[in-house]
Structure formats: structure tokens, C-alpha cells
Amino acid sequence: MVRRRSALLSVALASVACAQTPQGALPTPLTTKDAFPFVMPWDDAPDKSAIDVSFLNSAPAGKNGWIVARDGHFFEEKTKKRVRFFGTNLGARAAFPSKEDAPKIAARLAKLGVNIVRFHHLNNGWDLDGGSVWKKDRVYVEMDPVQLDKLDFFVNELKKRGIYSNMNLQTARQYLPEMGFPASVTQLKEFAKKIDKVDDRMIRLQKEYAKDLIGRTNPYTKLSYADDPAIMVVEINNENSLVGWPGESPGAGLEAMPPEFRAIVSEKWNAWLRRKYRDTATLKDAWTATSEPLGASITNDASKWTYENQSNGDVQFVTGTRGPSIKATIKTNPGPTWHVQAHLPGLTLKEGQLYTVQFKAVADRETSFNVDTRLDQADWRFLGLNGTARVTKTPKNYSFVFRAIGNPEPGHARLSFALGDTRGTVEIEDVRIMPGDAPEGLPEGESIERATVSQPTAGVSPAAKDWLRFLVDTEVEYGRQMRNYIVGFLGFTRANIIDTQISWGNLTALVREKDSSFADNHAYWNHPTFTNGDWSEKDYRVTRAALVDEMAKGQGFGGTLWGLAANRIEGKPYSVSEYNHPAPNDYQTEMMPLYAAFGAAQDWDILYTFDWGASGTGMDNTKYGGYFDNALNPGKVAFYPMTALMFRNFAVPAFDIQVKAGVPSGAEPWSRAFSPDELWTKAPKGTSPWSGRYSIAVGEEDRTIVPIVPNKTKMDLQERTFLVDAPAARMASGFVSGRTVQVGDTTFEFGPFANGFAAVALVSTDSKPLKGAARMLLTVGARVENTGMGWNAARDSVSDKWGTGPVIAERVPLKLTIPTDGPRKVYALDPNGKRKVELPSTYAAGKLTFDTANADSMWVEITK
């Protein structure tokens, strides 16, 4: 995660902007009339209660040797036993608890089922009062030994509880002139992403940072970080690819950097070209090759513009007919770049056809904007073009070549210009979209010999292909240098090392991460959208929508969880190190059940949440305080024990059906398709994500493997409710008010309640089939709010009015009937997991029935 609008949001800019909220009147804020206090103690400890799943951890971490990646999964070195991991992110202040609090936090994490943590944003510059590695007066330059000591102590306390560590290196460090950079280094955005994989000085500083952070001996473990098997993962550079994040054109943003840094890229780009072509004449011939002659433009003077100004900034559009044309004047835009867009909709693109987009543009100041093609109606999907135009005061012609993908619907494609980051006036005219290929060629006056060849535009032209290959080669070299240093110099010969997340760079990541131990990814459902600058504490919104509705629209394909499945790499363990359904959100309780069940059925290897959040002595531990907070939010953390049992203890077995999309082996595995989305439009999906596990297979053909034995786990989506039926687990998550929901042999009868949405999961604590399980845990959650949250009228923001404690949970009227092999005792549990009251139950005809009406708890224990 970066402290800005998440790049992951931009994969579906339009779909986020136009997401549909569930039907019906909006509920009123919770009160004690329809909810009960449920404050989970921050310093809880293992106690053998029904929610205590610390027995899943082998303590201390590393007890059974190193964690080894092989055959697509993780195994303990000594026992040869396969092991899965469930964890959370400890960032900023949460990573540096006091020595009094650290053992308590570690104990609570173990009790809830956590066996790995990801230390993230250790090198931030915004939490300098105990939440960063830096000295206050030497930020980004010198580490604070007091902070490092707290980190070392915490790592050891986690290890004692059987919890492994994932150490992140570059996440949030800024670079300064005093480090030897030009003054313009302070103009670099997003922690100097991309250029920090090119600039040699930045790479050297990253190595020094790694040495200072993890090239040490921990005085509490008495082992070097490199020799400690509890240090399971080293992540080199968070969410960072030269090629770009999903949906971004290759190298986007490099052309907008200060000239001193553009010069570094240009020097390496021209050197790369010299090695490949030797001279300008050879390069020119290669770049002017045409594969398909141009046809007539599908736009003309009569083409109509549409435009958006979602944040109500000071924006004016004036349309013209020169080909067509539009003039945009943007004085202010409180929101992200995609809140100001101009479109040419109603176009017809043909799947697989090459197209060339050409236009002329000029601005009253130097700027850049994104150009892309998408569907012009829900689901607004990507259709092949995503490029960046760098515009100056001098009029210039622009050309982008792309291949249409995404199964465009006739008459429903659009060409879009995202202008929200521009200021002043931009004029775009004579916009043409022609079938065929008109490569831009080598601009007049540029040459290899003088090292003046500029960055080409995105697309599939010969120049664009060379630019992409240069970016890939450059970041492969970066990864090689960093790995050699971490392994060869620092001695991390046994840890599992990755460069960055697998979806960053699209399918070029298969080359970048070839030597990585595993593949990692990130996703968020309805990440906050900021309407007055990134990370505004007051001006944001979280779209009020449930993930189950997204799943229903596309039958699972194209959605958040499917997007994760579509990026899994066959033969490598798969990790999701950031995932959240951010608050405030009436549907946040669906997060953990859907994530756990889907990850288990897809046979992934590590699930993390983002993030834990700070808690401890002297803090208000009775409420949650932000979008991502898990530690104090029962809507998420109350489902942790269930998650550990479903995922780590294999209570939800993996699907037996496998669906593989093949890509070529060799130097360019992206030659079949550039992105996983494009790949899966070509590869037959074979089955739904609710019945088969998906992966990208290098060097294989597309294929679906259907074994004779059917899946033990059955998933379904009925009436906006997601159902899971596994031998040791049952789950229903969705709009269930007033309904009877049948999941296999288990009946959930819901009475009416205000929001109508709930997540309910039943799981055995020993992974034995429910009928004979000695103990089961039922977790029930609907709305979970702080007292007195300051909701706006749309219930998609509370601004900075997060309310007070205690946190309260909505009552869900539920009667449960489940087959068992005999009577059971049923107990409502308190927020510690201790039994507080026995609930009446009946046993007849081999079925146990009980009602949770008087439970006033998110947990119910069923035991022999």
C-alpha cells in the first residue's frame, strides 16, 4: 500500500466511478436498540477457548526449520509438511510497540490465528513520533537505534508465538538533495517509484538501507536476521514496476519527471538501443515496418463528445468539429485524475483488430494525460489502449497503436482522455481511430549516435515494443543487483525473496519475478476515493456496495477476487499481502469469510489483511479509527479465528478442478497477451471461479483438468448471497434478511433486520466434518460501527467523525439447524471468547437447532 490513491483502484477507474449501490432505503446509524457492544480486548491472550486457534502455530517460528517453496506451495524443511499462512500488516506505529505491549500484541495475534506479519512502511516520514525507523532530525537519512531495538524485540516476541516475519525494504522512503541528488528530487512523486529502479545512486541507497535494517544481529533472538528461519520473506520494493501498475501504459510517468531524472532514463534507453541496433539507419528501418495498412477512421466531424466533472471542480469543456476536437480548461479538480474526463463513446471496435489512434494536442503549460479505450457502459471494461500523452505549448501530433481486447460490444466502445491532473487549457483536435498500423517511426533529427532517441508512445508499434523490452530488461537488472546483494552480501540464502507484486508490470512480471520464491499480489474492494487531495482525512468516500453484487454481475469473472485468481502463477506459491474492504462500509463483514473461503478453494498459500493498526497502552482501544484498521474492528477481526480454521487448517478444501491459461516460455511470455485480463479473454475459462482453481501456466497450453472425484467444496451465488458448503464449514454471506438459506444440509433462518446484510460462517475447530465435530465456532456479523459515527446522507463517508467507543455490532436474528451425531451445548461468547451464557437448543431426528436471538455476541460455540 502506498499513501496515495491506490494504483489498484485505477484498474477500473470507470467502474469505480459508476458502481451501483444496493437497492432499498438507507439504514439509520446503529444504536443500542438494534446493536450490542462488542469491544475485543487489544491484549487478549491464548486461553483454549473456542476462538483460540493458537494451537495451529508451531512455536517458536522456525522450530521445524526453514519454510521452503517447492511444487507451488510452502513446506516446513524438517517435517516436509505443507503449511499455509494467515497474517496481517504491521505498519508505522503498529510495528514499534513498547516492550510492555509487544508480548501482549503477539499473544493476541497468535490466539486469533495469525502466523505471519508483514512489516510495512517502516521507513515512512509521516509517523515520526514512534512509528518510523528514522531519527526525527534525520528523516530518511539515519536510523534511530531506539526504534530498531523495539523492532528487534517485537520480532522476537512474535517468533516465540510461532509468528513469522516478512520484512519490507523500500516502501515509503523519500530521497533528498543532501543524499547527492539534484534539488528537483523533491519533485518526485510516490516515493520515487520507477526511477528508483533506474537511478544508480538510489539503488545504492536501497542496498545500504537493507544492510542497516536487516543486515544485523537481533540481540533478542541472538541470530542475524539472515540466519533466522523466522524471517521468512524479504520484499524488495512495494508496488513498483517500471512497466507500471495494472492498467497503466509502460513507463508512464517517466516522461513527466524532472529533466535531471529524464536524462538518466534517456541515457540508459539510448545505450540499450545501441546494443540492439548499432546504428540509426538500422533502427529507423526496424521502426517503420508496417503490419496492416490503415483504413478509414471510425470517428469523424460528427462524432459526439461526452465529459465528466465528478468532483465539481472549476472545469469547462468546449467541443469542436475539427476531426472532432475538444478544449478543456481545468482550474481546479478536488478529486483524482479520472474525475475529469472527455470521451468519444458509441464506437465499434473488433476483437483482435489493430487500431491506430491519432490526434493533435497543445496546452498552455507542459502537462500529460492518460488516453485509453473502455466499454462506455457497465462494466466499463478495458479494451486495449492505455497510453500517456506528454503535451507542451508546441502543437504536436500523437499516435498510439493498440490491439482491441476485452470482447468489445458493437457501438459501445469509447476513447477517453483523463484530464484531472492537468491544469490550465488543453486542446485536442482531429481525433482519428483507424483500423491498421501506422507506427510512429523515428522522429526527425533523433539518432542513436547522439543518444537523442526519445521515449515512444505506448502501443504495439515496433518502437513501443522496444521500449517495453528496455523497461523489462532494466528492472530485471535491478532485481538481479538487489538479490545478489541481499543473498550474497547480507547472507539471506534461505529466505523467500521477491521483487514486487506480480500484477505490477502485467505479464512482463513473469520475467521480472522468474527468480522470486513465490508470487504476491494486492487487492482492495472499494478503496477510499479522495475528493480533496490524496489521503484527506475529511474528504473521501467509500462506495456503498457489497462484493457479492459484483460477483453476481459477472458470474465471478472480472471482479476483485477473480482478478487475484487470474494472476496466480502455476508452480509458485501464491500470496496476497494486502487485502481489505475499507471502512466505513455497511458490508464490511463479508470481507474475511469471502477472502478465506475463496483463497482456500483456490489453494493459495498466504493471506494477509491490510492492516492491523495501532493498539496498546494509553490508546483508545474501544473503537476503530480508520479505513483499514483491523485490530479494533470486530467486523473484520472477529472473523480471524474462522479464517485461520478455513484456510490454515484446510477446513475448506481446495477445488480439484484446475483451469490453466498457457503463455509461452522464453524471453517474452507476454507475446500472447500483455495482461492477464487479455490472456483470459483468449483462454477458455472452462468453469466458474466458484468451482475451479485458476492459474497462468508458463510453457503450457490452455487446459481444464476435471478429475473423476468431484470437488469437496461447493460454492454458489443465490439471491445476492454467496454460499460455501464444505465438509468442515458452511457459510452464507449476503442479503439474507427474512430469508431461509439452505447450505448443504445446514439451514440458516434469518429474521428481518435493518440493513438486511450479514455474513455467517460455521466451522469445526478440528477440521473434522461438522456432523461429528467435537466443537464448532459460529461467527455472525452484520453492521459494525463505532458509537455515534458521523455518517453523511449517502452513507459512504463519516469524514473525520469516526465516533467514540464502544464499538457496537448489529443484532442478526438467526435460527440454525445442522445435522450432528448427538446433542450439543451452545454458548454465546464474550469478546474474549469466554462463555457468557448458554443458549437453548433442541436435538431431534439427528439435527441440532438453536436461536441466536439472545446471544448479543458475534461468536457462538457449539460443543459436545
Secondary structure, DSSP 8 states (H G I E B T S, - for coil): --SSS-GGGGGGHHHHHT----SS-------TTTEEE----TT----SSTT--GGGS-SSTTTT--EEEETTEEEETTT--B--EEEEEEEGGGGS--TTTHHHHHHHHHHHT--EEEEE-TT-SS-TTTSSSB-GGGTTT-B-HHHHHHHHHHHHHHHHTT-EEEEEEESS----GGGT--GGGGG--GGGTTGGGT-HHHHHHHHHHHHHHHSSEETTTTEEGGG-TTEEEEEEETT--SS-STT--TTTTGGGS-HHHHHHHHHHHHHHHHHHHSSHHHHHHHHT--SS-----S--TT---EEEETT--SEEEEEETTTTEEEEEES--SS-GGGEEEEEEEE---TT-EEEEEEEEEESS-EEEEEEEEESSTT--EEEEEEEEEE-SS-EEEEEEEE--S---TT-EEEEEE-TT--EEEEEEEEEEEES-----S-TT--TTTT------SBSSHHHHHHHHHHHHHHHHHHHHHHIIIIIIT--SSSEEESS-TTTTGGGHHHHTTTSSSEEEEEESS--EESSSTT-SSSEE-----HHHHHHHTTTTTSHHHHHHTT-BTTS-EEEEEEE--SS-TTGGGHHHHHHHHHHHTT-SEEEES------TTS-TTS--SSS--TT-HHHHTTHHHHIIIIIT-SS---S-EEEEEE--SS-GGGS-SSHHHHHHHS---S-TTT-EEEEEET---EEE--SS--S-EEEEETTEEEEEETTEEEEEEE-TT-EEEETTEEEEE---SS-EEEEEEEETT-S-GGG-SEEEEEEES-EEEET----TTSS--TT---EEEEEEE---EEEEEE-SS--EEEEE-TTS-EEEE--EEEETTEEEEE-TTT-SSEEEEE-
